[in-house]
Every structure is written in C-alpha cells, then in structure tokens.
C-alpha cells in the first residue's frame, strides 16, 4: 500500500526532473558493510524511510544505486532479479534481500539496536503507540490516493501536546520515520499545510533534523513540485 503513493509520484514528476542514475555519497563509514546495498529513487517516500533509518542508525557509506522512475530502470534485469515487482527500495545485506520499506526499517532497527537513535522504545506502552502511528500511515497514503484527504486525523486539535516535538512523545521514533516523508510529499505537492496547524508545527520541527536534511530527495532541490496535485485539498 505504501508503494502506491510512490507509484503515484511517478506520474506527477517527469523523469528529467529526477536526473540520471547515480549513487548517493554519504560521509564517514559507520557500521556499513560491503555486503549491504540499497536501490532507491529520489522522491520515493518508502525509499526515504529506509534512508532515514540508516542515517539515524549512523550507518553511512553503504553501496547504493539511485534509479529513475522509468521502465528502463525499474524493469531492468538487475532490479527484476531482486524484486519481480520492479519496485524500490530494495535492500541487500549479504544473502538477505528485503523489498518492503517497513520490513527494511524494522530489520535495521534490530540489527543496529545498540547504535544510533533508538527508534522503537523499550517501554511496552510507548512502543505500542509508535507501532500504532507507523501503521496508521498506511491509511494516510490510501486516503490521499482516494482524494478523500482526511490526513489531519493524526493531529486532532483537542489532543495536541504542544510540548511534544514528535509524533509519539519527545523523541524521534520509527513513527516519525514512517510518517514524515508523506507529510513532506504533501507539502511539496501543494497541500495548504496552514489549514492544519498541528501538522504544520510537526513539519517545521522535523524537517530540520540532521537525518532528514541529509536524506532529503536530491531532485527536490531543483524546485517546488506541482502544487496543483494537492492544492485543492
């Protein structure tokens, strides 16, 4: 379901905007292995989720390949051998090949549980809240695609904790990893975020986080997206 929104982006962004196939370069090597490899595409929320977790876990300089949203790239023999659906992200760690962004995120959280940001709290109650928010994101994506756009259900005005910086409590968690790429997508494609004060406050707080800035979709630097896509919502 999460990939559906990414597929939708393919039709609202032309391939020249996405630029050539290339590899993303990160800073220092921390925890990465030559056996790791990530196939990704700029502007894909599922890919961004995985890259956020890698950055939060301080796993950098991993081999990677940036693909375009074209049949030439996504349906290439290289990609189809790894994922017969021809979709990204595709994450490899030795013989392990994962093709669902949520699975990759949880895999990385477990593999690097003692490194970087702890994205799933140990406390059962807090972990339950994080998991709830993670999977509610599926509903957001589906809602947007159906043009119903009740995206504000995560931010009810009568339940906003003004002292909270993130979706669950004061710490950046996997709930934020799952949600923020979609909020950023909504903003880029014309959602009047000012109509949703809590969402606007959340976006403004999280967008300046170092991991978010480091993994920001490269082609978004070329200019704003088509504001007519969500402008009427």
N, C-alpha and C positions, 0 to 999 in steps of 0.2 A: 504493500500500500504506500509506504513512504517513497518508493521509487516512482510512483505515479506522478507526483509533483515534479520530480526531476525530469521525467519524460515530457511533462507539460512545458517546462522551461525550454526544451529543445525546439519548440515551435514558436516561442516568442523571442528567441535570441538567434540571430543568424550566425552561421559558422564562422564567417570572417571576424566577428567580434570576439570569438573565442580564441583566436590566434592559433599558431602552429602547435603541433605536438612537441612537447618538451618535457624535461624533468625539472621538478621544483628543487631548489637548493636551500638547505637549512644550515644552521650554524654548527655548533660543536657536536661531536659524536657522543651520545649518552644512551647506553642501553640498546642501541640499534644493532642489528646483526646483518651480515651479508646475506643471510638466508631469508630476510624479510624483503618484501616488495609490495608496493601499492600502485595499482592502476586507478587513476582518478580523473575527474573532469572539473574544470573551473566553473563555479556557479551551481554545482550539484549539492543540494543540502545533505544527502546521505554521505557523500564523499567528505564534505566539510565536517560532519560529525566525527568521522574517523580521524581526520587530521587534527581536530581539536583535542581528542583524547590522547593521541600521540604526543602532541605538544604539552599538554598538561602533565603527562607522564614523563616528560623530559626525554622522550625517545626521538632523536633527530638524526639527520644524515642517512636515513634509510633509503635504499634504492627505490625509485619510483618512476612512473611514466604518466605524463599528462596526455589525455586523449581529448579529441573533439567530439561534439555531439553530431557525428556523421556516421552513416552506414559503413563507410570506408574504415573508420576506426573501430566502432563498436561491434561490427560484424566481421572483423578481421579474423584470420585463422588463429592468431595469437590469443585474442580475447575469447573467442568461441570455445577454444580448448579448455580454458579455465572456467568460463561461465557460459553455458549453452544459451542462456537468455540474452547474451550480448549487452550486459549492463555493468555499470560500475557503482560503488567501489568493488575492487577485487583485492583482497589482502592475502598474501602468502607469508607463511612462517615455516620454513622447511617444507615438510610434506603436508602441512595444514593449509588448506585453501578455503577462505571464507568469502561469501558473496552477498551477505546481508549486513548492512551497516550496523544494525543493532547487535548482531552476533559479534562483529569485529570489536565494537566498543566494549562489550562485556568480557570478551576474550582478553583484550588488552588490560582492562581493569584488574582482572585476576592475575595475569602474567606479571604485571608490574605493580602488584598491590602494595609493596613496600617502597615504592618510588614515586616521587612527584606528588601531585594533588590526589587526595583520596576522594574519588568520585561517588562511591557508594558507602554511606555511613555504616558503622558497626551497629549502632543503635537500631533495634528492630523497627521501632515506630518511625524513626526518620527514614530508614531505608524503604519502608513501605510507602511513605509519602513521595520519596524520589521515584520509586518504580511506578506509582500511580501517575505522576506527571509525565514520565517518559512515554507511557503507552497512551496517554490522552493525546499526545502529539499526533498519533495516527489519525485521530478524529479531526484534528485541525486540518491536516492535509486533505482529507476526504471532503471536508466541509467547503474548503476553498475551491476545490475542483468542481463541486456541485453548485458553486455560485451562491450558496446559502450564506456563507461568511459569518457565522457566529463565533468568530475567532476570539472574542473577548471573554468567552466563558471561563478561561483560565485566570481572568483578572477581575472577579466580581468586586465592585466598588465597596461593598459593605464588609469585605473580608481582607482588604489590603492592609498589610503590615508595613507602614511607612518606614519602619526601622530595618526592614529586611532588604538585603541587596540582591537576593537571587530568588529563584522560584520556590525553593524549599529552604527556609532559614537564611542564615547569613553567609553560607559557604557555597562556592561554585560546585555543583554536583552533576551527575550524569543527566539529571532532569534538564539542566541548562544546556548540556551538550545536545540533547535531543530536540530542544525547543528553539534555541536562538537562531540557528541557520534559517528556519522558516520565518521567524519574525523579521530577520534581515531581508529575506526574499520579499516579504510583503511590503516592506518599506521601499525597497528598490523598485518594485513594480507598481508603485502609486497608491498604496493604502494610506489614507489620511490618518496617520497614527495619532494625531492630535485629538481625534474623537475618542480615543481610548487612553486616558491619562496614565493608568497603571502600566499598560503595555509600553507607552512612550517612556515612562520612567525606567522601566526594566531595560528597554533597548539602549537607552542613553548610558546606563550603568555598565552594561555588559560589553558593549561594542568597543570600549577602550581597554578591555582586559588584554594583557600581552599575548596570550594564546590566540585570541580572536583576531588581533591585528596581524599576527604572524601568518595565520592561515586564511586571511581574507581572500576571496576569489581574485586571482590576478587580473582577469579581464574586466572586473568591475572598476578598476582604476581608469578605464578608458571613457567613463562617463556614466550617467544615470541610465537606468533601464527604461523601458516603455511604460510610462505612467498610466497609459490607458487600460492596461491589463486589469488592474485592481482599483483604478481611480474612482469607480462608481460605487465601491463598497463602503 
